[in-house]
Amino acid sequence: MTVAETIKKPVTKQVDPSKIMQIGMGFWASKTVLTAVNLELFTHLSQGELSGLELKEKLNLHDRGLYDFLDALVALGFLKRRGLKATAMYSNAEDAQVFLDKNKPGYMGGILEMANQRLYPFWNNLENALKTGTPQNETKTNGESVFNTIYAYPDRLREFIKSMAGIQMGNFMKLSNMFDFSDYTTLCDLGGAGGHLSAQITLNNPHMYCVTFDLPQVSTIAEENISMMGLSEKVSVLSGDFFYDEIPKADVITMGNILHDWDTNEKMVLMKKAYDSLPQGGALIVIENIIDDNRSQNTFGLLMSLNMLIETQGGYDFSAADFNVWARKTGFSRTIIMPLTGPSSAIIAIK
Ligand SMILES: C[S@@+](CC[C@H](N)C(=O)[O-])C[C@H]1O[C@@H](n2cnc3c(N)ncnc32)[C@H](O)[C@@H]1O
């Protein structure tokens, strides 16, 4: 074939299959990172570089997969490396050093530890969840709520609360700084878990007083956190069940990743309770992975909704358009959306 003939031939666009492999085999990368977190690899590297052999000793690993494991983490961008194999010195990448060292306040590994221990095996039954519409976690056999089931074990309770804080901390900081609290003085965080949202709001808005409201099993952890941060004068911890007990009156009610745990009727009950507790002009602030109205962009929000299929009896994530319908039905006058970190947003309904 001559050069001239090659040029005349119509150029056909080659369809690229790489996304299929990358996502289809994505569990390889995911499980490699989850295992590294579980082994506390990034915590071991937080004080400085270590060789492959030093890591082998510290993590109690076999020779065979050692360099493939460590170098896969280099390729995935979680580790940095000088040298090769026997001469290699490994260190944490910048984000791993800040967010995956267990001894740093910004540690985000709690959610990854929980993903490794609970979600990874439960997601193996996604097909069953899709066919039956039923949860695939611990509640599969006992029919209890996921919270009662996890909270029956003190170590799982602590792990769960820590992991919630890990996912939401960036959002809590951003909301506390971006939302204008100047017209308000009191706030109640429904399902406030370890009290981290209330803590961030009072730290960044010293005129605010907050109540963090959650189930009784959670109160000791919230009290410990609030007292450790020296915020006991600003944040009170209140125990109760937001479906059965009265919730405190406040200028602002917040709910972080609460509505997605529940079905439509339960979502509406919680929104109505929040509405009744607010004064005229008060704000309900919902912090979630709000799905885009066209349901095609916020992948994490859509996958989180599948996670709610695995974890809850009727929960699901939602779009701003969905929320607006519920807010209008409840009586709120208007809603505002405020993007937070990554796939998360705050959606604010004003009474
Ligand atoms: C998904 S976690 C979200 C925690 C926190 N708001 C956040 O944004 O990370 C749901 C929280 O709701 C609390 N919760 C569940 N059912 C509750 C109930 N009936 N009454 C009060 N709190 C409840 C749980 O204990 C848990 O802390």
The ligand as an SDF file (V2000), in Angstrom:
LIG
                    3D

 27 29  0  0  0  0  0  0  0  0999 V2000
  -25.5990    7.9880   58.3970 C   0  0  0  0  0  0  0  0  0  0  0  0
  -25.3320    8.5300   60.0150 S   0  0  0  0  0  0  0  0  0  0  0  0
  -24.9970   10.2500   59.7560 C   0  0  0  0  0  0  0  0  0  0  0  0
  -24.2440   10.8830   60.8860 C   0  0  0  0  0  0  0  0  0  0  0  0
  -23.9130   12.3730   60.7390 C   0  0  0  0  0  0  0  0  0  0  0  0
  -25.0700   13.2080   60.7230 N   0  0  0  0  0  0  0  0  0  0  0  0
  -23.1050   12.6320   59.4830 C   0  0  0  0  0  0  0  0  0  0  0  0
  -23.4610   13.5010   58.6880 O   0  0  0  0  0  0  0  0  0  0  0  0
  -22.0600   11.9770   59.3310 O   0  0  0  0  0  0  0  0  0  0  0  0
  -26.9920    8.5300   60.6350 C   0  0  0  0  0  0  0  0  0  0  0  0
  -27.0910    8.9630   62.0920 C   0  0  0  0  0  0  0  0  0  0  0  0
  -28.4790    8.9670   62.4670 O   0  0  0  0  0  0  0  0  0  0  0  0
  -28.5840    8.4250   63.7670 C   0  0  0  0  0  0  0  0  0  0  0  0
  -29.9240    7.8670   63.9370 N   0  0  0  0  0  0  0  0  0  0  0  0
  -30.4440    6.7820   63.2970 C   0  0  0  0  0  0  0  0  0  0  0  0
  -31.7050    6.5700   63.6850 N   0  0  0  0  0  0  0  0  0  0  0  0
  -31.9770    7.5310   64.6110 C   0  0  0  0  0  0  0  0  0  0  0  0
  -33.1410    7.8250   65.3640 C   0  0  0  0  0  0  0  0  0  0  0  0
  -34.2260    7.0950   65.2410 N   0  0  0  0  0  0  0  0  0  0  0  0
  -33.0980    8.8910   66.2020 N   0  0  0  0  0  0  0  0  0  0  0  0
  -31.9610    9.6380   66.3120 C   0  0  0  0  0  0  0  0  0  0  0  0
  -30.8350    9.4110   65.6090 N   0  0  0  0  0  0  0  0  0  0  0  0
  -30.8490    8.3610   64.7670 C   0  0  0  0  0  0  0  0  0  0  0  0
  -27.5030    7.3700   63.8030 C   0  0  0  0  0  0  0  0  0  0  0  0
  -27.1650    7.0130   65.1300 O   0  0  0  0  0  0  0  0  0  0  0  0
  -26.3710    8.0400   63.0410 C   0  0  0  0  0  0  0  0  0  0  0  0
  -25.5400    8.7860   63.8880 O   0  0  0  0  0  0  0  0  0  0  0  0
  1  2  1  0
  2  3  1  0
  2 10  1  0
  3  4  1  0
  4  5  1  0
  5  6  1  0
  5  7  1  0
  7  8  2  0
  7  9  1  0
 10 11  1  0
 11 12  1  0
 11 26  1  0
 12 13  1  0
 13 14  1  0
 13 24  1  0
 14 15  1  0
 14 23  1  0
 15 16  2  0
 16 17  1  0
 17 18  1  0
 17 23  2  0
 18 19  1  0
 18 20  2  0
 20 21  1  0
 21 22  2  0
 22 23  1  0
 24 25  1  0
 24 26  1  0
 26 27  1  0
M  CHG  2   2   1   9  -1
M  END
$$$$
